[in-house]
Amino acid sequence: MTAAPPPDHETSPQVETVHGTVRGTLEQGVHVFRGIPYAAAPVGARRFRAPEPPEPWEGVREAVAFGPTAPKRPYSPPLDRLLPDPEVPGDDCLNLNVWTPGPDRTGLPVLVWIHGGSLLHGSSAVSLYDGAAFARDGVVLVSVNYRLGVEGFGVFPDAPANRGLLDQLAALVWVRDNITAFGGDPDLVTVCGESAGAVGIAALLAAPRARGLFRRAVLQSGAPNALRPEDARRTTELVAKRLGVPATAAALAAVDPAGLLDAQSAVTAGGSPLTGGNSFQIVVDGDLLPRDPMEVLLDGAADDVDLLMGSNSEEYRLWFVPSGLTERLSRIGLRMALLKFGVPRATERAYRANRPGATPGELLGALATDLLLRVPLNRLADARTCAPGSTHLYEFGWPSPVLRLGACHALEIGFVFDTLDRPDAVALAGADAPQELADAMHAAWVRFAACGDPGWPGWDATRPVMGFGPGAPAVVHAPRDEELRGWAPYRQGA
């Protein structure tokens, strides 16, 4: 993480928010404000409550350094080398950052970034998420921290569910109320996220209380998904059992934060978004989310919201390759996994025929990736063919040379943000990733934020998908559709 330069009060920009004045920095022509609180610190009596507004302050608050990150542990080896996850100590973790061409500008499109990390990791302080390139190109970029793990998504009988999602909603309310002062248009907000961040955005698309807070949405490698509270409660109960306390917010609030993180890490170790395991999930809570998000969206909710969504060609390789699962999984292990997921034999044969020489681990990864991402995203796009809001799909296919990761999960982020020179991007993509591909992908996201058209045809019966690599970007119609047809029972909701 690069430290912010010390402020020069003679040239540093100041902005008046509804809670007080903040002073940022001017960095190569971009005005940057870091660590602005959008909600009160979730500690003490507020620890497991819904977010509350921050206390107003007098004078000028310095907004020159990233604010505290939510309580978390680093990724476990070997992912810790590929996904740096900086930690900033402190209680005020409900904060955000703003990159803007200038507070003196007006009516600029706004992109609000919600980071991923399986609801256990990540923060807005990751250098990959630097918003300077968006501000350079006329977009106000806002990046957000929210509560993670048991603090944000534990399920309790005595606390509201989905607290981390409520944090994201509070950040969007802050954007609505304050972004004009930073040059942005509150009626031209695009909310954008990757992985768990995209899952959160899909939930917000379906949440009645989020209506009107954003005009467009981008789902990168994440699809609508939520569990029933009784199904999601198991992870919370296992954490409490490990600590020897009741599975209540009151009991866990009395536990030392470090001890709580240790128990959380032990309970969730060994799983992944593709292979499963104990995890924290968004839940259908009957309040913020009255119904399953996918069902709500298929019924037409948010049809007026422009939607850009897609995935990477080899998402699974981020988890399978470093762990050795691509080579370690046996044919018997593959058969057991396919039975668990209920994969039709004809579907398995189609994938196998298209991947001669693939190992059982590679076949499982391709099938799991499509089941969890490509199939539901295509299904959602199909339901929106007559919607007033635009719908565009993409697939990122440039293969990383690092550790044979290929076009793996999270690889596209450095291209979207045009931050390929940052250490976080180099860790995944190497030092020679194609800048021209980043230019194309970043420009598409800028166009989408500005007007809802990223530069290729919207979804229709021909199923156009913009392919970003390998090679030059190009539209492909109905890519690998014979494989998707094998998932017809899933596409029909069976």
C-alpha positions in Angstrom: 0.0 0.0 0.0 1.4 3.4 -1.0 1.3 6.0 1.7 -0.5 9.3 0.8 1.8 12.3 0.6 1.6 14.9 3.4 -1.0 17.5 2.7 -0.1 21.0 1.5 -2.8 23.1 3.1 -2.3 25.8 0.6 -3.4 23.6 -2.3 -5.2 20.7 -0.7 -8.9 20.5 -1.7 -11.6 20.9 0.9 -15.2 19.7 0.7 -18.2 20.3 3.0 -20.1 17.1 3.6 -23.3 16.9 5.6 -21.3 15.8 8.7 -18.4 18.3 8.4 -15.6 19.5 6.2 -12.9 17.2 4.9 -9.5 18.0 3.5 -7.9 15.7 0.9 -4.9 15.7 -1.4 -4.1 16.7 -4.9 -2.3 13.9 -6.7 -1.3 14.4 -10.3 -4.3 16.5 -11.0 -6.8 14.2 -9.2 -8.5 15.2 -6.0 -8.4 12.4 -3.5 -10.2 12.1 -0.1 -9.5 9.0 2.0 -11.0 7.5 5.1 -14.2 9.6 5.3 -16.7 8.0 7.8 -20.1 7.3 6.3 -21.3 5.6 9.6 -20.4 5.6 13.2 -17.7 3.1 14.4 -19.4 -0.3 14.9 -17.9 -0.9 18.4 -19.4 -1.1 21.9 -23.2 -1.0 21.9 -23.1 -0.6 18.1 -21.0 -3.7 17.4 -23.7 -6.0 16.1 -26.3 -3.3 15.2 -27.3 -1.7 11.9 -25.1 1.2 10.9 -25.8 4.6 12.4 -24.8 8.0 11.1 -21.4 9.3 12.2 -21.2 12.1 14.7 -20.8 15.5 13.0 -17.4 17.2 13.6 -16.3 20.7 13.8 -13.3 22.2 12.0 -11.6 20.4 9.1 -11.1 16.6 9.2 -8.0 15.4 7.4 -8.9 12.8 4.7 -5.4 12.0 3.5 -4.9 8.4 4.5 -7.0 5.2 4.2 -9.2 4.7 7.2 -9.3 1.6 9.4 -10.2 -1.7 7.7 -12.8 -4.1 9.0 -11.6 -6.8 11.4 -10.2 -9.7 9.3 -7.3 -12.1 8.9 -5.1 -12.2 5.8 -5.7 -14.8 3.1 -4.2 -18.2 4.0 -1.1 -19.4 2.0 -0.7 -19.6 -0.9 -3.4 -17.1 -1.7 -1.8 -14.5 0.5 1.0 -14.0 -2.1 -1.5 -13.5 -4.9 -4.1 -11.4 -3.0 -2.4 -8.8 -0.8 -4.9 -7.6 1.9 -3.6 -4.6 3.9 -4.8 -4.0 7.4 -5.3 -0.5 8.8 -5.9 -0.6 12.6 -8.7 1.4 14.2 -12.4 1.3 15.1 -13.8 3.6 12.4 -13.9 0.9 9.7 -17.1 2.2 8.1 -15.4 4.6 5.8 -15.0 5.4 2.1 -12.6 7.1 -0.3 -13.3 9.5 -3.2 -11.3 10.2 -6.3 -12.7 13.1 -8.3 -11.5 15.3 -11.2 -12.4 18.2 -9.0 -15.1 19.4 -6.5 -15.6 22.4 -8.8 -16.9 20.1 -11.5 -20.6 19.3 -11.8 -22.8 16.4 -13.1 -20.1 13.8 -13.3 -21.0 10.1 -13.4 -20.2 8.2 -10.2 -18.8 4.7 -9.8 -19.1 3.1 -6.3 -16.8 0.1 -5.8 -17.7 -2.7 -3.5 -14.7 -5.0 -2.9 -14.8 -8.8 -2.9 -13.1 -11.3 -0.6 -15.7 -14.0 0.3 -17.2 -11.7 2.9 -14.1 -12.5 5.0 -11.3 -10.5 3.4 -10.6 -7.3 1.5 -10.9 -3.6 1.9 -10.8 -0.3 0.0 -7.1 0.1 0.8 -6.0 -2.5 -1.7 -3.8 -0.6 -4.2 -5.5 -2.4 -7.1 -8.6 -0.3 -6.4 -7.0 3.1 -6.9 -9.5 5.3 -8.6 -7.2 7.8 -10.2 -7.7 6.4 -13.7 -11.5 6.8 -13.4 -11.1 10.3 -12.1 -8.7 11.1 -15.0 -11.4 10.0 -17.4 -14.2 12.0 -15.9 -15.8 9.6 -13.4 -16.0 10.1 -9.6 -14.8 6.9 -8.0 -16.0 6.0 -4.5 -14.6 2.8 -2.7 -16.2 1.5 0.4 -15.3 -0.6 3.5 -18.0 -2.7 5.2 -18.1 -5.2 8.0 -16.9 -8.7 7.3 -17.2 -12.2 8.7 -19.2 -12.8 11.8 -19.2 -9.1 12.6 -21.0 -8.3 9.3 -22.7 -11.5 8.3 -23.1 -13.7 11.4 -26.7 -14.8 11.9 -28.1 -14.2 15.4 -31.4 -14.2 17.1 -30.7 -10.9 18.9 -29.2 -8.8 16.0 -30.2 -7.7 12.5 -29.0 -9.9 9.7 -26.9 -8.7 6.7 -25.1 -6.0 8.7 -22.4 -5.8 6.1 -25.0 -5.3 3.4 -26.7 -2.7 5.5 -23.3 -0.9 5.6 -23.1 -0.9 1.8 -26.6 0.6 1.8 -25.6 3.3 4.2 -22.6 4.1 2.0 -24.9 4.6 -1.0 -27.1 6.9 1.1 -24.0 8.9 1.9 -23.2 9.1 -1.8 -26.7 10.3 -2.5 -26.4 13.0 0.1 -22.8 14.1 -0.5 -21.5 13.3 -3.9 -22.7 16.6 -5.5 -20.0 18.4 -3.3 -17.4 16.2 -5.0 -18.6 17.0 -8.5 -20.7 13.9 -9.0 -24.3 13.5 -10.0 -26.4 11.6 -7.4 -28.8 10.6 -10.2 -25.9 9.1 -12.3 -24.5 6.5 -9.8 -23.2 3.1 -10.9 -22.5 0.5 -8.2 -19.8 -1.9 -9.2 -18.4 -5.0 -7.4 -16.4 -8.2 -7.9 -17.0 -11.6 -6.4 -18.7 -11.2 -3.0 -19.0 -7.5 -3.8 -21.0 -8.4 -6.9 -23.2 -10.8 -4.9 -23.9 -7.9 -2.5 -24.9 -5.6 -5.4 -27.2 -8.3 -6.8 -28.9 -8.3 -3.3 -29.2 -4.6 -3.3 -30.8 -4.7 -6.8 -33.5 -6.8 -5.2 -33.8 -4.8 -2.0 -36.7 -2.4 -1.9 -34.9 0.0 0.4 -32.1 0.4 -2.2 -34.4 1.6 -4.9 -33.3 5.0 -6.4 -29.8 4.9 -4.9 -28.2 3.8 -8.2 -29.0 3.9 -11.9 -26.6 1.2 -13.1 -24.9 -1.8 -11.7 -21.9 -4.0 -12.7 -21.5 -7.6 -11.5 -18.0 -8.9 -12.0 -17.7 -12.7 -11.2 -20.7 -12.7 -8.9 -24.3 -13.8 -9.3 -27.5 -13.3 -7.2 -27.4 -15.6 -4.2 -28.7 -15.7 -0.7 -29.5 -18.4 1.9 -32.3 -18.9 4.4 -31.2 -17.8 7.8 -31.6 -21.3 9.2 -29.1 -22.6 6.6 -26.6 -19.8 7.0 -26.6 -19.9 10.8 -24.4 -23.0 11.0 -21.2 -21.1 10.5 -22.1 -18.7 13.3 -23.0 -21.6 15.6 -19.6 -23.3 14.9 -17.7 -20.1 15.7 -19.6 -19.8 19.0 -19.1 -23.5 19.8 -15.4 -23.1 19.3 -15.4 -20.2 21.7 -17.6 -22.0 24.2 -20.3 -19.3 24.3 -23.9 -19.1 23.1 -24.5 -18.2 19.4 -25.9 -14.8 20.2 -24.7 -11.3 19.4 -24.6 -10.5 23.1 -22.3 -13.4 23.9 -19.9 -12.8 21.0 -19.8 -9.1 21.7 -18.0 -10.0 25.0 -15.4 -12.0 23.2 -12.0 -10.4 22.5 -11.9 -9.4 18.9 -8.7 -11.3 18.2 -10.1 -14.4 19.7 -13.2 -14.1 17.6 -11.1 -13.7 14.4 -9.1 -16.8 15.4 -12.2 -18.9 15.8 -13.7 -17.5 12.6 -10.6 -18.4 10.6 -10.5 -21.9 12.0 -14.1 -22.6 11.2 -13.9 -21.2 7.6 -10.5 -22.7 6.7 -10.2 -25.0 3.8 -13.2 -23.9 1.8 -13.6 -21.9 -1.3 -16.5 -20.3 -3.3 -16.3 -23.2 -5.7 -15.7 -26.2 -3.5 -17.8 -25.1 -0.6 -17.1 -25.3 3.1 -18.2 -23.2 6.1 -18.7 -19.6 5.0 -20.6 -16.4 5.6 -23.4 -15.6 3.3 -26.1 -13.0 2.6 -29.5 -14.2 3.9 -33.1 -13.7 3.1 -34.0 -11.9 6.3 -37.5 -10.8 5.6 -36.5 -7.2 6.1 -33.8 -5.8 3.8 -34.3 -8.9 1.6 -37.9 -10.1 1.8 -37.3 -12.8 -0.9 -34.5 -14.6 -2.7 -32.7 -12.0 -4.9 -32.6 -14.2 -8.0 -36.3 -14.8 -7.8 -37.0 -11.1 -7.3 -34.8 -10.1 -10.3 -36.3 -12.8 -12.5 -39.7 -11.3 -11.6 -38.7 -8.0 -13.1 -37.4 -6.0 -10.1 -34.7 -3.5 -11.1 -35.6 -3.9 -14.8 -35.0 -0.2 -15.2 -31.4 -0.4 -13.9 -28.8 -0.7 -16.6 -26.8 -3.9 -16.0 -23.3 -5.0 -17.0 -22.2 -8.4 -15.9 -19.8 -11.2 -16.7 -17.1 -13.6 -15.5 -13.6 -14.9 -16.3 -13.0 -17.9 -18.5 -11.1 -19.9 -15.9 -12.4 -18.5 -12.6 -11.6 -21.8 -10.8 -7.9 -21.6 -11.4 -7.3 -19.1 -8.6 -8.3 -21.8 -6.0 -7.6 -25.0 -7.8 -4.1 -24.3 -9.2 -2.2 -22.9 -6.2 -3.7 -25.7 -4.0 -2.8 -28.4 -6.5 -6.4 -29.5 -6.9 -6.2 -29.4 -10.7 -3.7 -32.3 -10.6 -4.7 -33.9 -7.3 -8.4 -34.6 -7.9 -9.0 -38.2 -9.0 -11.7 -39.5 -11.4 -13.5 -40.9 -8.4 -13.3 -37.5 -6.7 -14.7 -35.9 -9.8 -17.6 -38.4 -10.0 -18.5 -37.7 -6.3 -18.5 -34.0 -6.8 -20.7 -34.2 -9.9 -23.2 -36.3 -8.0 -23.2 -33.8 -5.2 -23.9 -31.0 -7.6 -26.4 -33.0 -9.6 -24.6 -32.5 -12.9 -26.3 -34.3 -15.7 -24.2 -36.9 -17.4 -24.8 -35.3 -20.8 -23.5 -32.0 -19.5 -20.4 -33.7 -18.2 -19.8 -35.4 -21.6 -20.2 -32.0 -23.4 -17.6 -30.3 -21.2 -15.2 -33.3 -21.5 -15.5 -33.3 -25.4 -14.7 -29.6 -25.5 -11.6 -30.1 -23.3 -9.6 -33.0 -24.5 -6.8 -33.8 -22.2 -8.3 -31.9 -19.2 -7.6 -33.3 -15.8 -10.5 -34.2 -13.5 -9.7 -31.0 -11.5 -9.9 -28.9 -14.6 -13.3 -30.4 -15.6 -14.7 -29.9 -12.1 -13.5 -26.3 -12.1 -15.1 -25.5 -15.5 -18.4 -27.1 -14.5 -18.5 -25.4 -11.1 -17.6 -22.0 -12.6 -20.5 -22.2 -15.1 -22.9 -23.6 -12.5 -22.2 -20.8 -10.1 -21.6 -17.9 -12.5 -22.2 -18.2 -16.3 -25.5 -20.1 -16.0 -27.2 -17.7 -13.5 -25.9 -14.6 -15.2 -27.1 -15.8 -18.6 -30.4 -16.7 -17.0 -30.8 -13.3 -15.5 -29.8 -11.7 -18.9 -32.5 -13.8 -20.7 -35.1 -12.5 -18.2 -34.2 -8.9 -19.1 -34.4 -9.1 -22.9 -37.4 -6.8 -22.9 -36.4 -4.7 -19.9 -36.2 -0.9 -20.2 -32.7 -1.0 -18.7 -29.8 -2.1 -20.8 -28.2 -5.5 -20.3 -24.6 -6.3 -21.5 -22.4 -9.3 -20.9 -18.7 -9.8 -21.1 -16.1 -12.6 -20.6 -12.5 -11.9 -19.6 -10.2 -14.5 -21.2 -6.6 -13.2 -21.1 -4.5 -15.9 -19.4 -2.1 -14.9 -16.7 1.4 -16.5 -17.0 1.8 -16.5 -13.2 1.7 -20.0 -11.8 -0.4 -21.1 -14.7 -3.3 -19.2 -13.3 -4.9 -18.6 -16.7 -7.9 -16.3 -16.9 -8.6 -16.8 -13.2 -10.9 -15.1 -10.6 -10.0 -11.5 -9.8 -7.6 -11.1 -12.7 -9.7 -8.6 -14.6 -9.7 -6.0 -11.8 -6.4 -4.5 -12.6 -7.6 -4.1 -16.2 -10.9 -2.5 -15.2 -9.1 0.0 -12.9 -6.2 0.5 -15.3 -3.8 -0.3 -12.4 -1.6 -3.0 -14.0 1.5 -1.3 -12.6 0.4 -1.8 -9.0 2.0 -4.6 -7.0 -1.4 -6.3 -6.4 -1.9 -6.5 -10.2 1.6 -7.7 -10.9 1.1 -10.5 -8.3 -1.7 -12.0 -10.4 -1.0 -10.8 -14.0 2.8 -10.5 -14.1 4.9 -7.5 -15.2 4.0 -7.7 -18.9 0.2 -7.7 -18.9 -1.2 -6.0 -22.1 -1.9 -2.4 -21.5 -4.0 -2.2 -24.6 -6.5 -4.6 -23.1 -6.6 -2.5 -19.9 -7.3 0.5 -22.1 -10.2 -1.2 -23.8 -11.7 -2.7 -20.6 -11.3 0.5 -18.5 -12.9 2.6 -21.3 -15.9 0.3 -21.5 -16.5 0.7 -17.8 -16.2 4.5 -18.1 -18.7 4.5 -21.0 -21.1 2.3 -19.1 -21.0 4.6 -16.0 -21.6 7.6 -18.3 -24.4 6.4 -20.5 -25.2 2.7 -19.9 -23.6 1.5 -23.1 -20.1 -0.1 -22.8 -19.6 -0.2 -26.5 -21.1 -3.5 -27.8 -24.6 -4.7 -28.5 -27.0 -5.3 -25.7 -28.3 -8.8 -24.8 -30.9 -10.3 -27.2 -31.7 -13.6 -28.8 -28.3 -13.7 -30.4 -26.6 -13.6 -27.0 -23.7 -11.2 -27.7 -20.8 -11.4 -25.3 -17.8 -9.1 -25.4 -14.6 -11.1 -25.1 -11.7 -9.3 -23.5 -8.8 -11.4 -24.5 -7.0 -13.5 -25.5 -6.2 -11.2 -28.4 -8.1 -8.1 -29.3 -11.5 -7.5 -27.8 -14.3 -8.9 -29.9 -18.0 -9.8 -29.7 -18.8 -13.5 -29.8 -22.4 -14.6 -30.1 -23.6 -17.4 -27.8 -20.2 -18.6 -26.7 -20.1 -22.3 -25.7 -23.9 -22.3 -25.8 -24.0 -26.1 -26.3 -22.6 -26.4 -22.8 -25.1 -24.0 -21.3 -28.0 -25.9 -22.9 -26.9 -28.8 -20.8 -27.8 -26.8 -17.7 -31.4 -26.3 -18.8 -32.9 -27.6 -15.5 -30.9 -24.9 -13.6 -31.8 -22.2 -16.1 -35.4 -23.0 -15.5 -35.0 -22.8 -11.8 -35.4 -26.5 -11.1 
